[in-house]
Amino acid sequence: MATGQSVPVAIRISHELKRLLPQLRYEPTPKRLRARLGDVLVLDSRRAVVLWEPERFLPVHAVPEDDVVVRLEPAGAEPGPTPHHPGPPSSPYPFSPHTADGEPLTIVVEGTEVPNAAFRLADSDLAGYVAFDTDAFEWTEEDEPVIGHPRDPYSRIDIRATGEHIRVTLDGVVLADSTEAVRLFEGRLPPRAYFRREDVKFERLAPDPLQTICPYKGIASYWTAPGLGDGRPVAWSYAAEESVPEMAQIHGRIAFFDERVDVEADGAAVPRPRTAWA
């Protein structure tokens, strides 16, 4: 290499994605997207985008206003109530308030108002696009119903069986012990071990009312470990009847928050990951 010539620097993709977090981000999706409120069609689009507002990890959908078939009205200066939805929320933060520039909108469906369920974007690259609250409507992609926030087109899930001896403890008490777990690898999240139910010490756990929804896996139910840790849930599971069919390998199995318990793999301590669930 000639003297003075710059040296190429490799780019770690996950770091580059994190650098983009403060920006408004979007990616077109080729899927036909429809949303309904009850039996009433709200939008029908083949020009939808998956949209991330600044500083948000989970996306929503946005479509051209021409593809919206109900009335949109300004929501007013004061934020209204968050639209009610019957199931678990798809995101830990509400649709409104927004971190992008734009105009909050009320959706009027056959005389029924759904305040703050839409947001007209001010960005020039997305001129004419309106974002929608995932939890306010029922959604289909092509002719398949979908749940939860839009899937990230650049994320994927892999599930692999592992023969490692994995042991989970909390305050020195064993919660799970197995050589027949499966590991789930999901994008930038830490790997998760899912245990057979017979390898979990359910006498140390108690059901928790918390439920969450994942567009990749389904509806999760949770357990706490009474008298141990800080009282927060420590484990979860996806029941087959509430899960995505492609996730059959983990249906009914139990996973633990490695951020909140102590894990050993083949006798070696696994450091607790640092995530939003720590």
C-alpha positions as CSV (number, residue, x, y, z in Angstrom):
1,M,0.0,0.0,0.0
2,A,1.4,3.4,-1.0
3,T,2.5,5.8,1.8
4,G,-0.3,8.1,2.8
5,Q,-3.1,5.9,1.4
6,S,-6.0,5.5,3.8
7,V,-6.5,2.2,5.4
8,P,-10.1,0.7,4.8
9,V,-12.1,0.3,8.0
10,A,-14.5,-2.6,8.4
11,I,-18.0,-1.6,9.5
12,R,-19.9,-3.7,12.0
13,I,-23.5,-3.6,10.8
14,S,-25.2,-3.6,14.2
15,H,-23.2,-0.6,15.3
16,E,-24.2,1.2,12.1
17,L,-27.9,0.5,12.7
18,K,-27.5,1.8,16.3
19,R,-26.0,5.0,14.9
20,L,-29.2,5.5,12.8
21,L,-31.4,5.3,15.9
22,P,-31.9,9.1,16.2
23,Q,-33.2,9.4,12.7
24,L,-36.6,8.7,11.1
25,R,-36.1,5.4,9.2
26,Y,-38.3,3.5,6.8
27,E,-38.2,0.6,4.3
28,P,-40.9,-0.2,1.7
29,T,-42.7,-3.5,1.9
30,P,-44.1,-5.4,-1.1
31,K,-46.9,-7.0,0.9
32,R,-50.5,-5.9,0.4
33,L,-51.4,-4.3,3.7
34,R,-55.0,-3.9,5.0
35,A,-56.3,-2.7,8.4
36,R,-59.8,-2.9,9.7
37,L,-61.7,-1.6,12.7
38,G,-64.2,-4.4,13.4
39,D,-65.7,-5.2,10.0
40,V,-64.9,-1.8,8.4
41,L,-61.9,-1.4,6.1
42,V,-59.6,1.4,7.2
43,L,-56.8,1.2,4.6
44,D,-55.7,-1.0,1.7
45,S,-52.2,-0.5,0.3
46,R,-49.5,-2.0,-1.8
47,R,-47.3,0.9,-1.1
48,A,-46.8,0.6,2.6
49,V,-43.6,1.2,4.4
50,V,-42.2,-0.1,7.7
51,L,-41.4,3.0,9.7
52,W,-39.3,3.6,12.8
53,E,-39.6,7.0,14.5
54,P,-36.4,8.5,16.0
55,E,-35.1,6.7,19.1
56,R,-37.6,3.9,18.7
57,F,-36.6,0.3,18.1
58,L,-40.0,-1.1,17.2
59,P,-41.7,0.0,13.9
60,V,-45.2,0.8,12.8
61,H,-46.8,0.9,9.3
62,A,-47.3,4.0,7.2
63,V,-49.2,4.2,3.9
64,P,-50.0,6.9,1.3
65,E,-53.1,8.9,2.4
66,D,-54.7,7.9,-1.0
67,D,-54.9,4.3,0.3
68,V,-56.9,5.3,3.4
69,V,-60.6,4.7,2.9
70,V,-61.9,6.4,6.1
71,R,-62.0,10.0,7.1
72,L,-58.9,11.6,8.7
73,E,-59.3,14.7,10.9
74,P,-56.8,16.8,12.9
75,A,-56.6,15.4,16.4
76,G,-56.3,18.9,18.0
77,A,-53.6,20.6,20.1
78,E,-54.0,18.3,23.1
79,P,-53.2,14.6,22.8
80,G,-56.3,12.5,23.2
81,P,-56.6,9.1,24.8
82,T,-54.7,6.1,23.5
83,P,-57.0,3.9,21.4
84,H,-58.3,0.9,23.3
85,H,-57.2,-2.6,22.2
86,P,-58.4,-5.9,23.6
87,G,-55.1,-7.8,23.7
88,P,-51.6,-7.2,25.0
89,P,-49.7,-4.1,23.6
90,S,-47.4,-4.6,20.7
91,S,-44.8,-2.1,22.0
92,P,-43.6,-1.0,25.4
93,Y,-44.3,2.7,24.4
94,P,-47.5,4.2,23.1
95,F,-48.0,5.3,19.5
96,S,-48.5,8.9,20.8
97,P,-46.6,11.2,21.6
98,H,-44.4,11.1,18.6
99,T,-40.7,11.7,18.1
100,A,-41.0,12.6,14.4
101,D,-42.4,15.8,13.0
102,G,-45.9,15.6,11.8
103,E,-49.6,16.0,12.6
104,P,-51.6,13.7,14.9
105,L,-54.9,12.6,13.3
106,T,-58.2,11.2,14.5
107,I,-59.8,8.4,12.4
108,V,-63.5,8.6,11.9
109,V,-65.1,5.2,11.0
110,E,-68.9,5.2,10.5
111,G,-69.3,8.0,13.0
112,T,-66.9,6.5,15.6
113,E,-63.8,8.5,16.4
114,V,-60.5,6.9,17.1
115,P,-58.3,9.8,18.4
116,N,-54.6,9.9,17.8
117,A,-54.7,6.6,15.9
118,A,-52.9,8.1,12.9
119,F,-50.0,10.5,12.2
120,R,-49.4,12.5,9.0
121,L,-45.6,12.6,8.5
122,A,-43.9,15.9,7.7
123,D,-40.7,14.4,6.2
124,S,-40.2,15.3,2.6
125,D,-39.2,11.7,1.6
126,L,-42.5,10.5,3.1
127,A,-44.7,13.3,1.9
128,G,-48.3,12.1,1.8
129,Y,-47.7,9.1,4.1
130,V,-49.7,8.5,7.2
131,A,-48.5,6.2,10.0
132,F,-51.0,4.1,12.0
133,D,-51.3,2.8,15.6
134,T,-50.7,-0.9,15.4
135,D,-52.9,-1.7,18.4
136,A,-55.9,0.2,17.2
137,F,-56.8,-2.1,14.3
138,E,-56.8,-5.6,13.0
139,W,-54.2,-6.2,10.3
140,T,-53.7,-8.5,7.4
141,E,-50.7,-8.9,5.1
142,E,-51.9,-10.4,1.7
143,D,-54.7,-12.6,3.1
144,E,-53.1,-13.6,6.3
145,P,-53.9,-12.0,9.7
146,V,-50.9,-10.7,11.5
147,I,-50.4,-9.6,15.2
148,G,-48.2,-7.1,16.8
149,H,-46.0,-4.4,15.3
150,P,-44.6,-4.9,11.8
151,R,-41.8,-7.3,11.4
152,D,-38.3,-5.9,10.8
153,P,-37.5,-6.9,7.2
154,Y,-33.8,-7.2,8.2
155,S,-34.3,-9.4,11.2
156,R,-34.7,-13.1,11.4
157,I,-35.1,-15.9,13.9
158,D,-33.1,-19.2,14.0
159,I,-33.8,-22.0,16.5
160,R,-31.2,-24.7,17.1
161,A,-31.2,-27.7,19.5
162,T,-28.3,-27.7,21.9
163,G,-26.8,-30.4,24.0
164,E,-25.1,-28.0,26.4
165,H,-25.8,-28.5,30.1
166,I,-27.7,-25.3,30.9
167,R,-28.6,-24.5,34.5
168,V,-30.6,-21.5,35.7
169,T,-30.5,-20.3,39.3
170,L,-31.6,-17.2,41.3
171,D,-30.3,-16.4,44.7
172,G,-28.7,-19.9,44.7
173,V,-32.0,-21.7,44.0
174,V,-32.3,-23.9,40.9
175,L,-35.1,-22.9,38.5
176,A,-34.2,-25.0,35.5
177,D,-31.6,-27.7,34.6
178,S,-31.4,-29.3,31.2
179,T,-29.2,-30.9,28.4
180,E,-32.1,-30.8,26.0
181,A,-32.9,-27.1,25.5
182,V,-33.2,-25.2,22.2
183,R,-31.6,-21.9,21.6
184,L,-33.5,-19.0,19.8
185,F,-31.3,-16.5,18.0
186,E,-33.1,-13.3,17.1
187,G,-31.4,-10.4,15.4
188,R,-29.5,-8.2,17.8
189,L,-31.1,-9.7,20.9
190,P,-29.1,-12.1,23.1
191,P,-29.7,-15.8,22.4
192,R,-32.5,-17.3,24.5
193,A,-32.6,-20.9,25.8
194,Y,-36.0,-22.5,25.8
195,F,-36.4,-25.4,28.3
196,R,-38.7,-28.5,28.2
197,R,-41.3,-28.1,30.9
198,E,-40.1,-31.2,32.7
199,D,-36.7,-29.5,33.2
200,V,-38.2,-26.4,34.9
201,K,-38.8,-26.3,38.7
202,F,-42.4,-25.0,38.6
203,E,-42.7,-25.3,42.4
204,R,-40.4,-22.3,42.5
205,L,-42.5,-20.3,40.0
206,A,-45.9,-18.5,40.1
207,P,-47.9,-17.3,37.2
208,D,-47.9,-13.5,36.6
209,P,-50.8,-11.6,34.9
210,L,-48.4,-9.9,32.5
211,Q,-48.9,-10.8,28.8
212,T,-47.0,-9.4,25.8
213,I,-47.3,-9.9,22.1
214,C,-44.6,-10.6,19.6
215,P,-45.2,-10.5,15.8
216,Y,-42.6,-13.3,15.3
217,K,-43.6,-15.7,18.1
218,G,-47.1,-14.9,19.4
219,I,-48.6,-14.1,22.9
220,A,-46.3,-14.7,25.9
221,S,-47.4,-15.5,29.4
222,Y,-45.0,-15.0,32.4
223,W,-43.9,-16.4,35.7
224,T,-42.3,-14.8,38.8
225,A,-40.1,-16.6,41.4
226,P,-41.8,-15.7,44.7
227,G,-39.3,-14.8,47.4
228,L,-36.4,-14.6,45.0
229,G,-34.8,-11.8,43.0
230,D,-36.6,-8.4,42.8
231,G,-40.1,-9.7,42.2
232,R,-40.2,-9.0,38.5
233,P,-41.1,-11.8,36.0
234,V,-38.2,-14.2,35.4
235,A,-39.6,-16.5,32.7
236,W,-42.1,-16.7,29.9
237,S,-43.6,-19.1,27.4
238,Y,-45.6,-19.2,24.2
239,A,-48.6,-21.5,24.2
240,A,-49.2,-23.4,20.9
241,E,-52.8,-22.0,20.5
242,E,-51.5,-18.4,20.8
243,S,-48.3,-18.7,18.9
244,V,-47.0,-18.4,15.4
245,P,-47.0,-21.8,13.6
246,E,-43.4,-21.4,12.4
247,M,-42.3,-21.3,16.1
248,A,-43.5,-24.8,16.8
249,Q,-40.0,-25.7,18.2
250,I,-40.6,-23.4,21.2
251,H,-44.3,-23.9,21.8
252,G,-44.9,-24.7,25.4
253,R,-41.2,-24.4,26.3
254,I,-40.0,-22.0,29.0
255,A,-37.4,-19.2,28.6
256,F,-35.8,-17.1,31.2
257,F,-34.6,-13.5,31.4
258,D,-30.9,-14.1,31.4
259,E,-30.7,-10.4,32.5
260,R,-32.5,-11.3,35.8
261,V,-31.2,-14.8,36.6
262,D,-27.9,-16.6,36.8
263,V,-27.0,-19.0,34.0
264,E,-24.3,-21.7,33.6
265,A,-23.5,-23.4,30.3
266,D,-21.4,-26.6,30.7
267,G,-20.4,-25.4,34.1
268,A,-19.2,-21.9,33.0
269,A,-21.0,-18.8,34.2
270,V,-22.7,-16.8,31.5
271,P,-22.5,-13.0,32.0
272,R,-25.9,-11.3,32.4
273,P,-26.6,-9.4,29.1
274,R,-27.3,-5.7,29.2
275,T,-30.6,-5.0,27.5
276,A,-33.9,-3.1,28.1
277,W,-35.0,-6.1,30.3
278,A,-32.1,-5.9,32.7
